[in-house]
Amino acid sequence: MKIKFIQKKKGVVELEFDDKTLPNALAGVLSERGIDAYVYDPHPLIPSYGLHVEAPDAMRELKSALNQVEKEWGEFHKLLKGEMKSKK
């Protein structure tokens, strides 16, 4: 997965991803917290996805959301792995 910072200011962070999974997960977590965040397609012919985050401290909010997604995916991985073992 490739990630590139497009804009990095105190109140705005914008990133570009080559996959839509992580930006959608982050935008979902941020939106649940009341943070202005959305995913967009910069151009229909270019396979990339943008994540736009606006908050008083956008970078801090993004880091916090990333930690939450990492924790939730870790829990999901453990559950799925356990289910796969029990099906053998």
Contact map, one row per residue, 1 for C-alpha under 8 A:
1110000000000000111000000000000000000000000000000000000000000000000000000000000000000000
1111000000000000111000000000000000000000000000000000000000000000000000000000000000000000
1111100000000011110000000000000000000000000000000000000000000000000000000000000000000000
0111110000000011100000000000000000000000000000000000000000000000000000000000000000000000
0011111100001111000000000000000000000000000000000000000000000000000000000000000000000000
0001111100001111000000000000000000000000000000000000000000000000000000000000000000000000
0000111110011110000000000000000000000000000000000000000000000000000000000000000000000000
0000111111011100000000000000000000000000000000000000000000100000000000000000000000000000
0000001111111000000000000000000000000000000000000000000001000000000000000000000000000000
0000000111111000000000000000000000000000000000000000000111100000000000000000000000000000
0000000011111000000000000000000000000000000000000000011111100000000000000000000000000000
0000001111111100000000000000000000000000000000000001111011100000000000000000000000000000
0000111111111110000000000000000000000000000000000001110001100000000000000000000000000000
0000111100011111000000000000000000000000000000000111100000000000000000000000000000000000
0011111000001111100000000000000000000000000000000111000000000000000000000000000000000000
0011110000000111110000000000000000000000000000011110000000000000000000000000000000000000
1111000000000011111100100000000000000000000000011110000000000000000000000000000000000000
1110000000000001111100000000000000000000000000111000000000000000000000000000000000000000
1100000000000000111111100000000000000000000000011000000000000000000000000000000000000000
0000000000000000111111110000000000000000000000011000000000000000000000000000000000000000
0000000000000000001111111000000000000000000000000000000000000000000000000000000000000000
0000000000000000001111111100000000000000000000000000000000000000000000000000000000000000
0000000000000000101111111110000000000010000000001110000000000000000000000000000000000000
0000000000000000000111111111000000000110000000000000000000000000000000000000000000000000
0000000000000000000011111111100000000000000000000000000000000000000010000000000000000000
0000000000000000000001111111110000000000000000000000000000000100110010000000000000000000
0000000000000000000000111111111000001110000000000010100000000000000000000000000000000000
0000000000000000000000011111111100000000000000000000000000000000000000000000000000000000
0000000000000000000000001111111110000000000000000000000000000000100110000000000000000000
0000000000000000000000000111111111111000000000000000000000001100100000000000000000000000
0000000000000000000000000011111111111000000000000000000000000000000000000000000000000000
0000000000000000000000000001111111100000000000000000000000000000000000000000000000000000
0000000000000000000000000000111111100000000000000000000000000000000000000000000000000000
0000000000000000000000000000011111110000000000000000000000000000000000000000000000000000
0000000000000000000000000000011111111000000000000000111000000000000000000000000000000000
0000000000000000000000000000011001111100000000000000111000000000000000000000000000000000
0000000000000000000000000010011000111110000000000011110000000000000000000000000000000000
0000000000000000000000010010000000011111000000000011100000000000000000000000000000000000
0000000000000000000000110010000000001111100000001111000000000000000000000000000000000000
0000000000000000000000000000000000000111110000001110000000000000000000000000000000000000
0000000000000000000000000000000000000011111100011100000000000000000000000000000000000000
0000000000000000000000000000000000000001111101011100000000000000000000000000000000000000
0000000000000000000000000000000000000000111111110000000000000000000000000000000000000000
0000000000000000000000000000000000000000111111100000000000000000000000000000000000000000
0000000000000000000000000000000000000000001111100000000000000000000000000000000000000000
0000000000000000000000000000000000000000011111110000000000000000000000000000000000000000
0000000000000000010000000000000000000000001111111000000000000000000000000000000000000000
0000000000000001111100000000000000000000111001111100000000000000000000000000000000000000
0000000000000001111100100000000000000011110000111110000000000000000000000000000000000000
0000000000000111100000100000000000000011110000011111000000000000000000000000000000000000
0000000000000111100000100010000000001111000000001111100000000000000000000000000000000000
0000000000011110000000000000000000001110000000000111110000000000000000000000000000000000
0000000000011100000000000010000000111100000000000011111001000100000000000000000000000000
0000000000111000000000000000000000111000000000000001111111000000000000000000000000000000
0000000000110000000000000000000000110000000000000000111111001000000000000000000000000000
0000000001100000000000000000000000000000000000000000011111000000000000000000000000000000
0000000001110000000000000000000000000000000000000000011111111000000000000000000000000000
0000000011111000000000000000000000000000000000000000111111111100000000000000000000000000
0000000101111000000000000000000000000000000000000000000011111110000000000000000000000000
0000000000000000000000000000000000000000000000000000000011111111000000000000000000000000
0000000000000000000000000000010000000000000000000000001011111111100000000000000000000000
0000000000000000000000000100010000000000000000000000100001111111110000000000000000000000
0000000000000000000000000000000000000000000000000000000000111111111000000000000000000000
0000000000000000000000000000000000000000000000000000000000011111111100000000000000000000
0000000000000000000000000100110000000000000000000000000000001111111110000000000000000000
0000000000000000000000000100000000000000000000000000000000000111111111000000000000000000
0000000000000000000000000000000000000000000000000000000000000011111111100000000000000000
0000000000000000000000000000100000000000000000000000000000000001111111110000000000000000
0000000000000000000000001100100000000000000000000000000000000000111111111000000000000000
0000000000000000000000000000000000000000000000000000000000000000011111111100000000000000
0000000000000000000000000000000000000000000000000000000000000000001111111110000000000000
0000000000000000000000000000000000000000000000000000000000000000000111111111000000000000
0000000000000000000000000000000000000000000000000000000000000000000011111111100000000000
0000000000000000000000000000000000000000000000000000000000000000000001111111110000000000
0000000000000000000000000000000000000000000000000000000000000000000000111111111000000000
0000000000000000000000000000000000000000000000000000000000000000000000011111111100000000
0000000000000000000000000000000000000000000000000000000000000000000000001111111110000000
0000000000000000000000000000000000000000000000000000000000000000000000000111111111000000
0000000000000000000000000000000000000000000000000000000000000000000000000011111111100000
0000000000000000000000000000000000000000000000000000000000000000000000000001111111110000
0000000000000000000000000000000000000000000000000000000000000000000000000000111111111000
0000000000000000000000000000000000000000000000000000000000000000000000000000011111111100
0000000000000000000000000000000000000000000000000000000000000000000000000000001111111110
0000000000000000000000000000000000000000000000000000000000000000000000000000000111111111
0000000000000000000000000000000000000000000000000000000000000000000000000000000011111111
0000000000000000000000000000000000000000000000000000000000000000000000000000000001111111
0000000000000000000000000000000000000000000000000000000000000000000000000000000000111111
0000000000000000000000000000000000000000000000000000000000000000000000000000000000011111
